[in-house]
């Protein structure tokens, strides 16, 4: 029903659409400031900082899901694969595309010699939490996410 393949530059407009769909679902549509041009530079430039897989619905050849990842380093665990986003368009959820994307990302984690994979899930996103629990994932509640935006950093460094 779905084909999973490595993402390509020409996929980026649809990828950004799916990122925006995720932002709507997570009640933060105004938070997406990324562009196709930035994604092209960051994913396909001289030093790519992310990779991705796409799920293509076999019957329509449409991209219906994405898995975006990058590498991070843990002083405790070494090289880790960080799953930034896994998104399946609303009409296709529950049909197996998410599992195929997640499994492909897990394979990438091992192929890249990572010690494991890390990601986040919102505490109210029960469908996603239940999905991850099926894999036996450790869901930590102790850590607090911290962020500074570029404009805040500029202000701090004045």
C-alpha positions as a Markdown table, in Angstrom:
| # | Residue | x | y | z |
|---|---|---|---|---|
| 1 | Unk | 0.0 | 0.0 | 0.0 |
| 2 | Unk | 3.0 | 2.4 | 0.7 |
| 3 | Unk | 6.5 | 2.7 | -0.6 |
| 4 | Unk | 9.1 | 4.2 | 1.7 |
| 5 | Unk | 12.1 | 5.9 | 0.2 |
| 6 | Unk | 14.9 | 8.4 | 1.0 |
| 7 | Unk | 13.7 | 11.9 | 0.6 |
| 8 | Unk | 14.7 | 14.0 | -2.4 |
| 9 | Unk | 15.1 | 17.7 | -3.0 |
| 10 | Unk | 11.9 | 17.8 | -5.2 |
| 11 | Unk | 9.9 | 16.4 | -2.3 |
| 12 | Unk | 10.5 | 19.4 | -0.1 |
| 13 | Unk | 7.4 | 21.4 | -1.0 |
| 14 | Unk | 5.2 | 18.5 | 0.1 |
| 15 | Unk | 7.4 | 17.9 | 3.1 |
| 16 | Unk | 6.9 | 21.5 | 4.3 |
| 17 | Unk | 3.1 | 21.0 | 3.7 |
| 18 | Unk | 3.2 | 18.0 | 6.0 |
| 19 | Unk | 5.3 | 19.9 | 8.6 |
| 20 | Unk | 2.6 | 22.7 | 8.6 |
| 21 | Unk | -0.1 | 20.0 | 8.9 |
| 22 | Unk | 1.7 | 18.7 | 12.0 |
| 23 | Unk | 1.9 | 22.3 | 13.4 |
| 24 | Unk | -1.8 | 22.7 | 13.0 |
| 25 | Unk | -2.4 | 19.4 | 14.8 |
| 26 | Unk | -0.1 | 20.4 | 17.6 |
| 27 | Unk | -2.0 | 23.8 | 17.9 |
| 28 | Unk | 1.0 | 25.8 | 16.8 |
| 29 | Unk | 0.5 | 26.8 | 13.2 |
| 30 | Unk | 2.3 | 30.2 | 13.5 |
| 31 | Unk | 5.5 | 28.5 | 14.8 |
| 32 | Unk | 6.6 | 27.2 | 11.4 |
| 33 | Unk | 9.0 | 29.8 | 9.9 |
| 34 | Unk | 11.0 | 27.3 | 7.8 |
| 35 | Unk | 10.9 | 27.5 | 4.0 |
| 36 | Unk | 11.5 | 25.2 | 1.1 |
| 37 | Unk | 14.6 | 27.1 | 0.3 |
| 38 | Unk | 16.0 | 26.8 | 3.8 |
| 39 | Unk | 15.2 | 23.1 | 3.8 |
| 40 | Unk | 16.9 | 22.6 | 0.5 |
| 41 | Unk | 20.1 | 24.4 | 1.8 |
| 42 | Unk | 20.0 | 22.5 | 5.2 |
| 43 | Unk | 19.2 | 19.1 | 3.7 |
| 44 | Unk | 21.0 | 19.1 | 0.4 |
| 45 | Unk | 23.8 | 21.7 | 0.8 |
| 46 | Unk | 27.5 | 21.1 | 1.4 |
| 47 | Unk | 27.0 | 20.0 | 5.0 |
| 48 | Unk | 23.4 | 18.5 | 5.3 |
| 49 | Unk | 22.1 | 18.7 | 8.8 |
| 50 | Unk | 19.0 | 16.5 | 8.3 |
| 51 | Unk | 17.8 | 13.6 | 6.3 |
| 52 | Unk | 14.3 | 12.2 | 5.7 |
| 53 | Unk | 12.2 | 9.4 | 4.4 |
| 54 | Unk | 8.9 | 9.7 | 2.6 |
| 55 | Unk | 5.9 | 7.4 | 2.5 |
| 56 | Unk | 4.3 | 7.3 | -0.9 |
| 57 | Unk | 0.8 | 5.9 | -1.4 |
| 58 | Unk | 1.1 | 3.3 | -4.1 |
| 59 | Unk | -2.3 | 3.9 | -5.6 |
| 60 | Unk | -1.9 | 7.7 | -6.0 |
| 61 | Unk | 1.9 | 8.1 | -6.0 |
| 62 | Unk | 1.3 | 11.0 | -3.5 |
| 63 | Unk | 3.6 | 11.6 | -0.5 |
| 64 | Unk | 1.4 | 10.9 | 2.5 |
| 65 | Unk | 4.0 | 10.8 | 5.3 |
| 66 | Unk | 7.5 | 11.8 | 6.3 |
| 67 | Unk | 10.2 | 11.0 | 8.9 |
| 68 | Unk | 12.8 | 13.7 | 9.4 |
| 69 | Unk | 15.9 | 12.9 | 11.4 |
| 70 | Unk | 19.4 | 14.2 | 12.3 |
| 71 | Unk | 22.3 | 13.1 | 14.4 |
| 72 | Unk | 23.1 | 14.3 | 17.9 |
| 73 | Unk | 25.8 | 13.4 | 20.4 |
| 74 | Unk | 25.2 | 12.3 | 23.9 |
| 75 | Unk | 28.1 | 12.4 | 26.3 |
| 76 | Unk | 26.5 | 9.4 | 28.1 |
| 77 | Unk | 25.4 | 7.4 | 25.0 |
| 78 | Unk | 27.5 | 8.6 | 22.1 |
| 79 | Unk | 26.1 | 9.1 | 18.6 |
| 80 | Unk | 22.3 | 9.1 | 18.6 |
| 81 | Unk | 19.7 | 9.5 | 15.8 |
| 82 | Unk | 17.2 | 12.1 | 16.7 |
| 83 | Unk | 13.7 | 11.7 | 15.1 |
| 84 | Unk | 12.6 | 15.3 | 14.7 |
| 85 | Unk | 9.2 | 14.6 | 13.2 |
| 86 | Unk | 7.2 | 11.7 | 11.9 |
| 87 | Unk | 4.0 | 12.9 | 10.1 |
| 88 | Unk | 1.3 | 11.0 | 8.3 |
| 89 | Unk | -1.4 | 13.1 | 6.7 |
| 90 | Unk | -4.7 | 12.8 | 8.6 |
| 91 | Unk | -6.6 | 10.8 | 6.0 |
| 92 | Unk | -3.9 | 8.1 | 6.0 |
| 93 | Unk | -3.3 | 7.7 | 9.7 |
| 94 | Unk | -3.9 | 4.2 | 11.1 |
| 95 | Unk | -3.2 | 2.5 | 7.8 |
| 96 | Unk | 0.4 | 1.5 | 8.4 |
| 97 | Unk | 2.4 | 4.3 | 6.8 |
| 98 | Unk | 3.6 | 5.6 | 10.2 |
| 99 | Unk | 4.9 | 2.1 | 11.2 |
| 100 | Unk | 6.8 | 1.8 | 7.9 |
| 101 | Unk | 8.4 | 5.2 | 8.3 |
| 102 | Unk | 9.3 | 4.5 | 11.9 |
| 103 | Unk | 10.8 | 1.1 | 11.1 |
| 104 | Unk | 12.8 | 2.6 | 8.2 |
| 105 | Unk | 14.1 | 5.3 | 10.6 |
| 106 | Unk | 15.1 | 2.6 | 13.1 |
| 107 | Unk | 17.0 | 0.8 | 10.4 |
| 108 | Unk | 18.8 | 4.0 | 9.5 |
| 109 | Unk | 19.7 | 4.4 | 13.2 |
| 110 | Unk | 21.5 | 1.0 | 13.2 |
| 111 | Unk | 23.0 | 1.4 | 9.7 |
| 112 | Unk | 24.6 | 4.7 | 10.9 |
| 113 | Unk | 26.1 | 3.0 | 14.0 |
| 114 | Unk | 24.0 | 5.0 | 16.5 |
| 115 | Unk | 23.6 | 3.8 | 20.0 |
| 116 | Unk | 19.9 | 4.5 | 19.8 |
| 117 | Unk | 17.1 | 6.8 | 18.7 |
| 118 | Unk | 15.6 | 9.7 | 20.6 |
| 119 | Unk | 12.5 | 11.8 | 20.0 |
| 120 | Unk | 9.8 | 13.8 | 21.8 |
| 121 | Unk | 6.0 | 13.5 | 21.9 |
| 122 | Unk | 3.5 | 15.9 | 23.4 |
| 123 | Unk | 2.0 | 14.6 | 26.6 |
| 124 | Unk | -1.5 | 15.0 | 25.3 |
| 125 | Unk | -0.9 | 13.2 | 22.0 |
| 126 | Unk | -2.4 | 9.8 | 23.1 |
| 127 | Unk | -2.4 | 8.2 | 19.6 |
| 128 | Unk | 1.4 | 8.9 | 19.2 |
| 129 | Unk | 2.1 | 7.8 | 22.8 |
| 130 | Unk | 0.2 | 4.5 | 22.3 |
| 131 | Unk | 2.1 | 4.0 | 19.0 |
| 132 | Unk | 5.5 | 4.4 | 20.7 |
| 133 | Unk | 4.4 | 2.2 | 23.6 |
| 134 | Unk | 3.9 | -0.7 | 21.1 |
| 135 | Unk | 7.6 | -0.6 | 20.5 |
| 136 | Unk | 8.5 | -0.8 | 24.1 |
| 137 | Unk | 9.8 | 2.8 | 24.1 |
| 138 | Unk | 10.9 | 4.5 | 27.3 |
| 139 | Unk | 8.8 | 7.6 | 27.8 |
| 140 | Unk | 10.6 | 9.9 | 30.2 |
| 141 | Unk | 8.7 | 12.5 | 32.2 |
| 142 | Unk | 11.6 | 14.1 | 34.1 |
| 143 | Unk | 13.2 | 16.3 | 31.4 |
| 144 | Unk | 12.0 | 19.8 | 30.6 |
| 145 | Unk | 12.6 | 21.1 | 27.1 |
| 146 | Unk | 14.6 | 24.4 | 26.9 |
| 147 | Unk | 14.7 | 26.7 | 23.9 |
| 148 | Unk | 16.0 | 30.1 | 22.9 |
| 149 | Unk | 15.0 | 31.7 | 19.6 |
| 150 | Unk | 17.5 | 33.5 | 17.5 |
| 151 | Unk | 16.1 | 37.0 | 18.3 |
| 152 | Unk | 16.4 | 36.1 | 22.0 |
| 153 | Unk | 20.0 | 35.0 | 21.6 |
| 154 | Unk | 20.8 | 38.3 | 19.7 |
| 155 | Unk | 19.3 | 40.3 | 22.6 |
| 156 | Unk | 21.3 | 38.3 | 25.2 |
| 157 | Unk | 24.6 | 38.7 | 23.3 |
| 158 | Unk | 24.2 | 42.5 | 22.9 |
